Amino acid sequence: MKNFSKTVLLSAVIILLCVNFVKADDFTDAIMKAKKNLQASMNTYDEKALLKVRGEFERILQLKKNEWIVTYYLALIDYTIASSAMGGENSDKDKVKKYTESGFGNLEKSILVRDDFADSYILRYALSFNRWIYESDKMNDIIAQSEEAKTKSEKLESDNPRLSLMDGISTYYMPEMFGGGAKNAVPILEKSVELFAKRVEKEAYYPDWGKDMAYGFLVLAYIKRDDDGDKKKAAELFSKAATELPDSSFLKGFVKKELDKNGK
């Protein structure tokens, strides 16, 4: 009877381990598929596709595994939708606010579980820029929030290419009188491109977005700086980027338009 009980217990343990393995495999398969679909949606900035893949990540939450990375991706989708709603004077401020605030909320959930993931703070840094669209009267609060997120991400992972990317974009749009402008953005964006070239994520399902943005904004910065040889650099870099990342609508659309207009 004693041996029988041990056998039953051992069988139960084996079954439990198998169930957990299947769940782990289900999680990896599901998040890798959703991540692939997200990248395709980010390439086109198609809101309907982004909302569809958002549903995929919400269903992955039901697996109750690594929820922190899933909520990170929900925040990334929020950021992408908010960014696509920007259009200068034609920005949809209500949509920018809705998805920016949703992004902050999802990041808070992620950080509560995993507070040492640099990309979460980089995304918070990026989201803080959006606030200029709908609450520019809160300048001091926006600056404090963005600097806090930037500092935290630097301490955790200073060589993350997305950190240099966001820093470069911020510098690119910042007035020269405050230390911004294309001239100051170029070396930061060059660093981002260099870091992306050698970047290997620790897990296959970790975020790896932003390379096309690094290429694209560096092209734009070269064009705007317009020093000797900059237009040639911009054209050569765009050719390399378009070959390497042919599906990016940011490169094929906005960046190419600016290159055709100003880069020759």
RODO-2510 file (C-alpha; in nm, 4 decimals, decimal comma):
residues 264
     n   res          X          Y          Z
     1     m     0,0000     0,0000     0,0000
     2     k     0,2876     0,2330     0,0875
     3     n     0,4578     0,1661    -0,2477
     4     f     0,1251     0,2212    -0,4250
     5     s     0,0877     0,5652    -0,2600
     6     k     0,4393     0,6612    -0,3651
     7     t     0,3621     0,5535    -0,7220
     8     v     0,0413     0,7614    -0,7283
     9     l     0,2259     1,0641    -0,5865
    10     l     0,5078     1,0293    -0,8397
    11     s     0,2557     1,0025    -1,1234
    12     a     0,0802     1,3171    -1,0033
    13     v     0,4097     1,5087    -0,9946
    14     i     0,4977     1,3948    -1,3467
    15     i     0,1549     1,4980    -1,4764
    16     l     0,1871     1,8387    -1,3099
    17     l     0,5307     1,8923    -1,4622
    18     c     0,4002     1,7964    -1,8051
    19     v     0,1057     2,0349    -1,7735
    20     n     0,3384     2,3205    -1,6746
    21     f     0,5697     2,2393    -1,9664
    22     v     0,2779     2,2494    -2,2089
    23     k     0,1655     2,5830    -2,0649
    24     a     0,5179     2,7209    -2,0996
    25     d     0,5328     2,5995    -2,4591
    26     d     0,1876     2,7441    -2,5286
    27     f     0,3032     3,0778    -2,3878
    28     t     0,6200     3,0897    -2,5995
    29     d     0,4363     2,9914    -2,9166
    30     a     0,1572     3,2407    -2,8532
    31     i     0,3764     3,5383    -2,7658
    32     m     0,6163     3,4785    -3,0554
    33     k     0,3233     3,4662    -3,2972
    34     a     0,1706     3,7806    -3,1454
    35     k     0,5076     3,9568    -3,1524
    36     k     0,5460     3,8773    -3,5225
    37     n     0,1971     4,0111    -3,5929
    38     l     0,2722     4,3207    -3,3869
    39     q     0,5861     4,3953    -3,5884
    40     a     0,3868     4,3687    -3,9113
    41     s     0,1245     4,6061    -3,7691
    42     m     0,3892     4,8516    -3,6478
    43     n     0,5414     4,8512    -3,9960
    44     t     0,2139     4,9789    -4,1412
    45     y     0,0717     5,1740    -3,8447
    46     d    -0,2612     5,0051    -3,9275
    47     e    -0,4838     5,0780    -3,6275
    48     k    -0,7261     4,7938    -3,7005
    49     a    -0,4371     4,5478    -3,7208
    50     l    -0,2876     4,6896    -3,4010
    51     l    -0,6173     4,6479    -3,2165
    52     k    -0,6474     4,2920    -3,3480
    53     v    -0,3010     4,1970    -3,2215
    54     r    -0,3853     4,3732    -2,8955
    55     g    -0,6585     4,1116    -2,8551
    56     e    -0,3984     3,8382    -2,9064
    57     f    -0,1873     3,9706    -2,6190
    58     e    -0,4936     4,0073    -2,3966
    59     r    -0,5731     3,6390    -2,4558
    60     i    -0,2131     3,5460    -2,3706
    61     l    -0,2677     3,7031    -2,0273
    62     q    -0,5089     3,4167    -1,9572
    63     l    -0,2130     3,1753    -1,9589
    64     k    -0,1005     3,3409    -1,6317
    65     k     0,2672     3,3296    -1,7275
    66     n     0,5095     3,6228    -1,7473
    67     e     0,2241     3,8711    -1,7395
    68     w     0,4738     4,1562    -1,7040
    69     i     0,6069     4,1157    -2,0598
    70     v     0,2548     4,0815    -2,1978
    71     t     0,1413     4,4065    -2,0358
    72     y     0,4602     4,5669    -2,1691
    73     y     0,3501     4,4750    -2,5212
    74     l     0,0021     4,6122    -2,4546
    75     a     0,1704     4,9407    -2,3574
    76     l     0,3797     4,9300    -2,6756
    77     i     0,0646     4,8891    -2,8837
    78     d    -0,0907     5,1832    -2,6988
    79     y     0,2192     5,3911    -2,7740
    80     t     0,2097     5,2997    -3,1434
    81     i    -0,1593     5,3888    -3,1799
    82     a    -0,1048     5,7166    -2,9943
    83     s     0,1932     5,7990    -3,2160
    84     s    -0,0033     5,7260    -3,5336
    85     a    -0,2696     5,9745    -3,4160
    86     m    -0,0157     6,2572    -3,4221
    87     g    -0,0066     6,4780    -3,7265
    88     g     0,1152     6,8193    -3,6265
    89     e    -0,1778     7,0583    -3,6358
    90     n    -0,4034     6,7686    -3,7377
    91     s    -0,3261     6,5556    -3,4324
    92     d    -0,6202     6,3715    -3,2776
    93     k    -0,5513     6,4909    -2,9237
    94     d    -0,8263     6,2814    -2,7684
    95     k    -0,6881     5,9613    -2,9206
    96     v    -0,3312     6,0527    -2,8294
    97     k    -0,4385     6,1092    -2,4698
    98     k    -0,6522     5,7942    -2,4499
    99     y    -0,3800     5,5577    -2,5658
   100     t    -0,0945     5,7380    -2,3935
   101     e    -0,2705     5,7132    -2,0578
   102     s    -0,3577     5,3494    -2,1298
   103     g     0,0094     5,2881    -2,2094
   104     f     0,1181     5,4386    -1,8784
   105     g    -0,1347     5,2174    -1,6993
   106     n    -0,0124     4,8990    -1,8645
   107     l     0,3494     4,9874    -1,7917
   108     e     0,2683     5,0371    -1,4251
   109     k     0,1242     4,6842    -1,4146
   110     s     0,4363     4,5490    -1,5813
   111     i     0,6787     4,7366    -1,3567
   112     l     0,4966     4,6255    -1,0419
   113     v     0,5900     4,2681    -1,1300
   114     r     0,9299     4,3305    -1,2936
   115     d     1,0950     4,6588    -1,1951
   116     d     1,4388     4,5963    -1,3480
   117     f     1,3448     4,5736    -1,7167
   118     a     1,5061     4,8720    -1,8890
   119     d     1,2722     4,8668    -2,1888
   120     s     0,9750     4,9442    -1,9647
   121     y     1,1343     5,2715    -1,8574
   122     i     1,2419     5,3498    -2,2134
   123     l     0,8812     5,3093    -2,3242
   124     r     0,7684     5,5301    -2,0357
   125     y     1,0254     5,7855    -2,1554
   126     a     0,8761     5,7655    -2,5053
   127     l     0,5175     5,7932    -2,3809
   128     s     0,6032     6,1047    -2,1810
   129     f     0,6795     6,2890    -2,5080
   130     n     0,3190     6,2347    -2,6161
   131     r     0,1920     6,4458    -2,3289
   132     w     0,3171     6,7584    -2,5066
   133     i     0,0329     6,7047    -2,7552
   134     y    -0,2529     6,7257    -2,5051
   135     e    -0,1203     6,8883    -2,1879
   136     s     0,1697     7,1139    -2,2797
   137     d     0,0722     7,3395    -1,9890
   138     k     0,2234     7,0786    -1,7538
   139     m     0,5775     7,1355    -1,8798
   140     n     0,7575     7,0854    -1,5501
   141     d     0,5742     6,7615    -1,4758
   142     i     0,6403     6,6226    -1,8254
   143     i     1,0103     6,7065    -1,8063
   144     a     1,0405     6,5530    -1,4587
   145     q     0,8600     6,2345    -1,5688
   146     s     1,0706     6,1919    -1,8827
   147     e     1,3990     6,2573    -1,7006
   148     e     1,3111     6,0102    -1,4259
   149     a     1,2327     5,7387    -1,6812
   150     k     1,5466     5,8135    -1,8820
   151     t     1,7694     5,8055    -1,5723
   152     k     1,6201     5,4758    -1,4541
   153     s     1,6696     5,3101    -1,7930
   154     e     2,0288     5,4391    -1,8157
   155     k     2,1123     5,2815    -1,4790
   156     l     1,9655     4,9485    -1,5870
   157     e     2,0927     4,9253    -1,9449
   158     s     2,2808     5,2247    -2,0830
   159     d     2,3657     5,0447    -2,4087
   160     n     2,0048     4,9717    -2,5052
   161     p     1,9632     5,1065    -2,8615
   162     r     1,6028     5,2128    -2,7939
   163     l     1,7253     5,4456    -2,5189
   164     s     1,9636     5,6208    -2,7602
   165     l     1,6845     5,6243    -3,0186
   166     m     1,4395     5,8035    -2,7912
   167     d     1,7106     6,0384    -2,6696
   168     g     1,8010     6,1150    -3,0307
   169     i     1,4401     6,1798    -3,1331
   170     s     1,3908     6,4067    -2,8329
   171     t     1,7068     6,6009    -2,9227
   172     y     1,6066     6,6196    -3,2908
   173     y     1,2783     6,7963    -3,2085
   174     m     1,4150     7,0089    -2,9242
   175     p     1,4954     7,3729    -3,0137
   176     e     1,8660     7,4452    -3,0611
   177     m     1,8589     7,7077    -2,7861
   178     f     1,7898     7,4249    -2,5387
   179     g     2,0649     7,1977    -2,6709
   180     g     1,8606     7,0253    -2,9380
   181     g     1,8464     7,0274    -3,3155
   182     a     1,9748     6,7982    -3,5891
   183     k     2,3423     6,8749    -3,5267
   184     n     2,3217     6,7498    -3,1690
   185     a     2,0894     6,4605    -3,2580
   186     v     2,3199     6,3053    -3,5206
   187     p     2,5804     6,1498    -3,2843
   188     i     2,3076     6,0150    -3,0561
   189     l     2,1216     5,8543    -3,3460
   190     e     2,4470     5,7203    -3,4896
   191     k     2,5059     5,5528    -3,1546
   192     s     2,1582     5,3981    -3,1691
   193     v     2,2209     5,2558    -3,5172
   194     e     2,5559     5,1133    -3,4003
   195     l     2,3971     4,9551    -3,0935
   196     f     2,1142     4,8010    -3,2981
   197     a     2,3745     4,6398    -3,5278
   198     k     2,5163     4,4315    -3,2429
   199     r     2,2070     4,3940    -3,0266
   200     v     2,0974     4,0430    -2,9279
   201     e     1,7945     4,0218    -2,6993
   202     k     1,8213     3,7956    -2,3949
   203     e     1,4966     3,6183    -2,4829
   204     a     1,3444     3,5690    -2,8275
   205     y     1,0132     3,7144    -2,7103
   206     y     1,1702     4,0347    -2,5713
   207     p     1,1048     4,3583    -2,7636
   208     d     1,3310     4,4349    -3,0598
   209     w     1,1490     4,7243    -3,2255
   210     g     1,2966     5,0586    -3,3298
   211     k     1,5722     4,9808    -3,5791
   212     d     1,3856     5,1366    -3,8716
   213     m     1,3206     5,4459    -3,6600
   214     a     1,6913     5,4768    -3,5766
   215     y     1,7834     5,4557    -3,9448
   216     g     1,5010     5,6880    -4,0469
   217     f     1,5628     5,9623    -3,7935
   218     l     1,9363     5,9555    -3,8661
   219     v     1,8575     6,0075    -4,2353
   220     l     1,6305     6,2988    -4,1413
   221     a     1,8967     6,4442    -3,9106
   222     y     2,1619     6,4269    -4,1839
   223     i     1,9279     6,6072    -4,4254
   224     k     1,8397     6,8754    -4,1739
   225     r     2,1991     6,9278    -4,0548
   226     d     2,3145     6,9554    -4,4186
   227     d     2,6903     6,9702    -4,3554
   228     d     2,9315     6,8766    -4,6337
   229     g     2,8586     6,5198    -4,7383
   230     d     2,5441     6,4867    -4,5277
   231     k     2,3081     6,4446    -4,8220
   232     k     2,5275     6,1680    -4,9611
   233     k     2,5336     6,0032    -4,6161
   234     a     2,1548     6,0300    -4,5970
   235     a     2,1057     5,8670    -4,9381
   236     e     2,3512     5,5852    -4,8663
   237     l     2,2035     5,5166    -4,5239
   238     f     1,8503     5,5161    -4,6620
   239     s     1,9500     5,2653    -4,9307
   240     k     2,1001     5,0372    -4,6654
   241     a     1,7953     5,0726    -4,4390
   242     a     1,5424     5,0138    -4,7172
   243     t     1,7270     4,6989    -4,8238
   244     e     1,7529     4,5675    -4,4697
   245     l     1,4006     4,6660    -4,3600
   246     p     1,1858     4,6691    -4,6754
   247     d     0,8536     4,6433    -4,4901
   248     s     0,8863     4,9659    -4,2894
   249     s     0,6273     5,2194    -4,4028
   250     f     0,8092     5,4821    -4,1953
   251     l     1,1128     5,4406    -4,4188
   252     k     0,9251     5,3868    -4,7449
   253     g     0,6787     5,6677    -4,6767
   254     f     0,7770     5,9633    -4,4612
   255     v     1,1573     5,9271    -4,4738
   256     k     1,1730     5,8638    -4,8495
   257     k     0,9470     6,1619    -4,9120
   258     e     1,1781     6,3885    -4,7131
   259     l     1,4833     6,2437    -4,8868
   260     d     1,3326     6,2962    -5,2318
   261     k     1,2354     6,6502    -5,1421
   262     n     1,5494     6,7651    -4,9604
   263     g     1,8207     6,5052    -4,9927
   264     k     1,9372     6,5660    -5,3467
***
